[in-house]
């Protein structure tokens, strides 16, 4: 199990990110872990708190990932 940084998750969700393709490929490979703290960082970045959303990522996709999980990525 190899943990991912929140920046990898963010880049995989944001197509304008220069490393989008590589980060998406890492997630699709499976055998990765994501610390719960990293999920909180992604949530914070996506929602922006009182400032509103900071990026145009799919919030519904992120919510489903948190709620249902993904067999390729283990939350630890």
Secondary structure, 3 states (H helix, E strand, C coil): CEEECHHHHHHHHCCCCCCHHHHHHHHHHCCEEECHHHHHHHHHHHHCHHHCCCCCCCHHHHHHHHHHCECCEEEC
